[in-house]
Amino acid sequence: METKQDNKIPSPIDQQVPSEVPAIELKGITKRFGSVVANNAIDLTLNKGEILSLLGENGSGKTTLMNMLSGIYYPDEGEIFVNGSKVEIRSPKDAFDLRIGMIHQHFKLVDVFTAAENIVLGLPGERGKLDKNAVAKAVREIADRYGFEIDPNQKVYDMSVSQKQTVEIVKVLYRGADILILDEPTAVLTPQETDKLFAVMKNMKKDGKAIIIITHKLHEVLAVSDRVAVLRKGQYIGDVPTSQASQQSLTDMMVGHAVSLNIDRPMADSLKERLRVEHLTVKNKEGVKKLSDVSFTAYGGEILGIAGIAGSGQKELLESIAGIQHVEEGGNITYIDPQGKGIHLEGMDPLDIIRKGILLSFVPEDRFGMGLVGGMNITQNVMLRSYRKGAGPMLDQQTPRKLADKIVNDLEVVTPDINRTPLRRLSGGNVQKVLVGREIEQSPTVLMTAYAVRGLDINTSYTIYNLLTQQKMQGVAVIYVGEDLDVLLELCDRILVLCGGQVSGIVDGRSITKEQVGLMMTKVGGGE
Amino acid sequence: MNGFVSFLTSLPSLFQSGVIFGTVILFGALGEILTEKSGNLNLGVPGIMYLGGIAGLASTFYYENLLCHRLNIAPNPVLCIIICLAATFLAAACGGLIYSFLTISLRTNQNVTGLTLTIFGSGIGNFFGGSLNTLAGGVGQVNVKVTSELFRAFSTDLVKTVDGWTAKLGFGLGTMLFSYGFLTYFAILLAIFLWWFFKKTRYGLSLRAVGENTATADAAGINVTKYKYLATCIGAGVSGFGGTYYVMNYIKGTWENQGTIEALGWLAVALVIFATWKPLRAIWGSYLFGMLYWAFFYIGGLTRSSQELFKMLPYVVTIFVLLFVALRKRKEDQPPMSLGLPYFREER
């Protein structure tokens, strides 16, 4: 990964004169999910024989926009032109008919089928006959033409991630696609596999195909594309020829200029060491490192922000502290209790942590998956934290009910009935208030939150910011994983920046600029 | 010792009983395999077999006993069979259609819907079965003698010839293999056809994709709803033949309400698991189940209560198959991955 790159890489392509009609033209595309606007009046063009990078932070609406081209979603407003004529793309089949093929981030393959079976899936063929030899031959031809390595008779469940991706691309080409959309294709690849993919993409470009690649890795953008289009928070920011772009200029476009949010950020009187993480390494099921040698200390009386592009290891970091992730040998997580005694958390599961009386609270990213039970009411959800307490087989209903009342009053949770309405019926903001309220009521020493304001409106977000600041002033060590840099910069005392599972720096939240954090997230200017 | 010898000598007879019940189970299981390949877990198989059975019986009763009797003509053999099979298939497919509409279009819980259908089907079957008995008058037992005999007809020449060849063995191979009605052999052909359809055609590939990974199939341009509806309705129609086979071949064109069809229907659901969703494995599996069902009858010295223990055998075998498959972890032996899951496209 440590390739030294100049900020400006001149693109080797000839300047093409766009005399032809563009392969794709989007005009004023808008898509909403409930009250959230995922794409707002987006205009975008893609020319034939061009590789366009679609750049943007997570949640900026890149995938949503592309899903409208592949027929997964249908736009609420706006027009789509393919090869100059206006089209309606209502289903994936419509997209195929227009020769648009999308390679999704999560592969759409049938595990128990062979590569060849996946490739011909859904095609009519000759009188419904399935001639596996003929398909295998055609697949090999495509592979030879563009430089893929593929075994048509291999079952998908036996394949590596890179091989599965190859099947996806060949599948799209086999269907005669001229316009290819790749959604973060390199996120799962090793650097060598990425180089191979880029070589293949350039071969396809020479063949006249138009390609959109969604990514947030800047060096890849500069290495492979002809032009870059940038999205930010659902808005189209602009495009620039890659030859005139640098990592710095692209970062500026991607993160935008700092917006003042006026979040109150008082200084605590004293800082106390509460959590010490040393040389933490975490591998996922496939044995890929998700966190590598992460070390930091969290202090009571400060909010430690964690910034990074989605999937840089934030989830693994919090989960290994909470005892859900397996930590590799050599890593230490030390919790320092109010008496100043250190307790090692590595190797403990959540029940051990509770039994040891460790005051650790965790507001997970996945509210209903890990934090709350949607079918139960507020009192019952509060009870999840306390039902083990007390003697005898009967549940103590009174204490949780009082606590639930307190949370509802203090945080102004809007609910028809505390003891009746299941949580799933409440709005996202109210659900989050219940979760954060419950965790705060445990009077934690360390409070970890993951994307605590995701999907919430402005007012609720500020309620949550104020709650976290209150906790900080009471001497709690708050860890805040966030995605909005503006918020991180105004809320947090220190910011730890993650990039690809490594710490690219821990900086002072009051003096750092948005651009600097943005660059560290993409590994430039980071390192210490 | 004596008991064991008599058990051995009764094996050919056990095999014959096994084939009759096995065929009922095989039809049920083949339909259910087709259904489950589309990702729909239809636990309404017993009910659907009731629907098929009563429709087959009622339609032939109207043709043979009422219409032909009134016109004073002899029933046309071809018409007898066509009317019976068509009515069976249509009624059973209607059961599948109810299930499809509820689970695919309205996205209700598949288990609950299937179980409800089972109760509904057995209720309908026994209600109209009782009505037919009343309509039949006389001894109060409906009987479609002509049609039933057509269903059970076989070539005595062939059986005798083969029996002659194997006379030295002490039992008649011809009787064992060729003394059944035509639907018995149709079931085997149907299993082979389904195997061919799943493995060798693009439609089969698409259907399997729908059941394995619905979102992938959808993204590949396959009409998921259409495949699910067709597979479930046709599957139900096929299962329905099981009911008619029982009515025509085993109880000889009459109706009984002892719940045997339901018992065999659950065995059909178990057989789908036993056969690991493979039609060819279901053929011998069904005969094995049929024989296990009747084993208690051929083992001497059983009391009424210990008989019941032996009736558990098919289910016990199914549990062992589940254990074996779980331990072996072969991807090809697993149920379709999307089995039982509703599908929404615009889910975020």
Interface residues (C-beta under 8 A of the other chain):
Chain A: F33 S70 I72 Y73 S91 P92 K93 F96 H104 K108 L109 V110 D111 V112 F113 E117 V120 L121 G122 L123 P124 G125 G128 K129 L130 K155 Y157
Chain B: K200 T201 R202 Y203 G204 L205 S206 R208 A209 E212 N213 A215 T216 A217 D218 A219 A220 G221 I222 K331 E332 Q334 M337 R345 E346 R348
